[in-house]
């Protein structure tokens, strides 16, 4: 599938801001299953400077500076991305979760040809936004039977979170911790991903937060709605044989052609698409729109 992805972020200020600087993670990643053909970021009003950089997780980021007075700022990122379906495999063929844990913690050597353990081990420990409590740990233990392959356990955990939690926009905020969304059994994709990460990392199992886009398909017979697509989040779990495998607990599936990877890190704070600071401006309002457009008449 070939897509054009358009991500538009608009800040409107109560009064003119004197200065603003923004950290942008709006360029999709190149992966084995995803090729980025083109990507550009445009601004209104014109910015004074933009500088690319790589963060500690290999995500491409940009620092953009607006040094003139401005009452609003619109950031539009447009990318053309080719997405391939993941290779099929048997979840039960993965390594037992205890072995994955021990390799991540350096208690046993990695298998031949495996991803270097230092790449995975930082994702085995809780981050600020993936702290677990006893209830989350007990919830994870239900899927982690002794000797069970981690990927099979992660697949089951994905389905359980999807069934047990209500998808309810507005019920949580960007700073909601997993212990709170777990207790309420509701939230959005960010909360579903954070709960799954907290559950796995409670057992020191490497898992990372993935941000990206999800093409939403309209009901049969209904026209596609512009802006119906949204920023999305899911989880990738590390296995010493199969490397990183994606799971989407919000939709109870393994991400495929409809998922486009933007960035990954320990939690949402590592991969926020747009963050920064503003001098002046007073109160502000934020609006975000995402369109994932399949290219070509046959790409339906």
N, C-alpha and C positions, 0 to 999 in steps of 0.2 A: 504494500500500500504506500502511495505517495501522498503526503499531506502538505498543506500550507497551514501553519499555525500562527495566529495573530493574537498577541496578548497586550491589551491596552490598560494602562493604569493612569488615572487622573486624580491629582490632588487639587482641591480648591480651598483657598485660604480666606479667612474672615477679613484680613487686611493684607496688604502686599508684604511678602516675605523679602527680607533683604538678601538672604543667602541660603542656599540649600546644597547638601551633598548627599548622594545616594549610592548605595552599594547594590548592584544589579546582578542577579543570577537568572538571566533570561535567554541564555544560549543553550539549546539542547546538547546533550552529550553524544559523542561518538562511541558506540558500543559494537559488540559483535553482531547485534541484531538491529542496529539503528545507524543510519548514515545521514549526516547533516549536509545537504547540498549547499544551502546558502543560509545566512542569518544576518540580520541587521537590526539596529536599534535607532529609533528616531525620536526627537524631542520637540516639544512646542511649549514655551519659546526655545530659541536656540541656546545651547549650553556653551560654557566657556572652555570646558576641558572634559575629556573622557580617557581613562587609562585602563587597559586590560590587565588582569592578574589571574593567577591560579591559586585557589585556596588549598588547604592542607589535604582535601579529599580529591583534588584534581578537577574540581568544577571550574569552568571558565567564568570569571566574574568581571564586572566593569565598575569603576568608580567614576561617577558623573558629577560635575560641579556646575551650579548655576550661581554666578556672582553678581547678577543684576537683580533689581527689584522685579518681583513677579507675583501676580495674584493667583495664578494657577500653573500647574505643570502637568503635561501629558507625556507619558512614555509609552511608545509603541514598539514592540519587538515582533518582527516577522521572520519566520524561518520556514524553509522547505525541507521536509524530513521524509526519508524513506524508511519504512518499518517492515521488518521481516518477522514471521511467526517464530517463536522459540522452538528448538528441537525437542521432540517428544522424548520422554524417559520415564522410567518406572520409579515412583517415589519410594517404594519399598527397597530399592536397590541402593539407597544412600547409606551413609555410615550411621551406626548407632549414636544416639545423642550424647551418651557418656564419652564416646571416643572423640566426637567433635569438640566437646567441652575440654577434654584433656589436651587435645592438640592446640586449641586456642589459648590455653593457659600455659603451654610449654611443658606439659607433664609427659608428653610422648612425642616422638619424631613424626613429622608429616609424611604422608604416603608419597611414593614416587610420582612425580609429575603434578603434585598438588599445588594449589596456589600458596605462595609463601605465607606462613602463619602470621608474621607481623602485619600483613595487609588486613587480616581478619580480626586479630586479637583486640584492637581498640574498640571494636563494635560488640565485644562480649560483656562490657561493663556498663552499668547504668549511667546515663547522662542526666543533666539537670531536669529534663522534661520526660525522662523515662524511669523514674523511681517507682519501685514496686512496694506493696505492703503484703502482709500475710495473706490477705484475700486474693490478690492477684497471683501470688506464688501458688496457692492451693488450686486456683483455676487452671494454671499452666500444668500443674502436676497431673491433672486428669488426662492430659494428652501424652504425657511423657512416661509411659510405662517402661520398666527396666528393659534395656536392650532394643528399644524401638528405634527404627531409623528416624533421624531428625526430620527429614523432608516429609515423611509420612505423618509425623506428629504435627509439623507445621501446617500441613494441608488440613488436618482435622481441626486444629486450633483456628485456622482461617474460617472454616465453616461454622464453628461454634460462636465466634465473635459476631459473625454476620447474623446468626439466628437469635442470639441472646441480647443484642443491642438494637436500639431504635435509631435509625438515621433521622436526625431532627435538627436542621439548620437553625441557628440562633440559641440552641440550648447550652452551648459552650462558647468560649472565646479562644483567641490565639494563645492565651497564657494558661488555659485549663490543664491541670495535671492529670495523669492517667488514673490516680487513685480516686479523683473526683468523678471523672466520666465513667469509670468502672462502677463506682458506687451508684451512680444515677442510671447506668445502663443505657445511655443515650449520648449522641454527639454527631460529629461529621467525620469525614475521612481522616482528618488529622488525628482525631481522638481514637478512632479504630486502630490506626497505625501505631500510635503511642502505647495503647494498651497491649497490643501484640508484642511490641518491642520490650516493654517492661516485663511482660510474662516470660519471654525467652531469655532476656538478660538476667533475670532473677536466678537462672540456672547457669549463667555464664556461657550462653550460647550466642555466637556472633550473628547479629542481625542489624541491618541498617535501614534508615528512613529514606524513602525515594520520593521525590517530588516530580510532578510531571503533568501531563494532560490526558484526559480521557475523552475520546470521541463518544458522544451520547447519540444513540440512534433514536429517531422519533418513532412513535407508534405507527404500525402499518396503516398506510393511507393518509397519514398526516404529513404536512410539509415540515421540512427541517426549520427550526427556529434559530435565527442568528443570536448568538450569545448564549445558546443552550449549553454549550460546552463549558467546562470549568477547570480551574486548577485542581489537581487531584494528588492523593498521597497513598502510598502502599509500602510494603515491606519486602526486603530481600534477605534471604537466609543463606548462610554459608555452609557448604558441604565440601569436605576435602577432595571428593571425586568430581562432583558436578559444578564446583565453584559457587557463584551466587545465583540463587533461584528466587524469582519474584512471586509474591503472594498478595492478593488484594482482598483484605478482610471486609471492606465495605461492600463488595459485590460478590464475595465468595467465589473467586475464580483465580486462575493463574494468568497474569497479564499476557496479552498477545498483541495482535495487530492494532487494536484500538487504544493501546497505552503508549504514550510517548514520554520517554525519560528526559527530564530537565536537569536534575542534580541529585546528589545523595550525600548524606551525612549521618550524624548520630541522632538528630531529631530535627524538628521544624526550624529551630533557631539557627541551625547550620545552613539551611537551604532556602530561607525566606526569599522569594523572587525579588522583592524590592524592600529595602530598609534604608535608614539614614537619619539625617538631622536637618532641622529647619531653624533659621534665626528669624524671629519675628513671625508675622503672619496670623497670630492669634489662633482661634479654633480652626480646624480643618476638617474637610469631608473627603472621603476616599471612595472611588468607584473603580471596579475592575471588571473587565470583560474579556472572555477568551473564546475564540472561534477555531475549531479544528476542521479544516475544509479538505475533503478528499479531492484530488485533482484528476480531471478526466471524466468523461461521461460514463465510463464503465465502472468507476470506483464508487459503487453504491453499497 
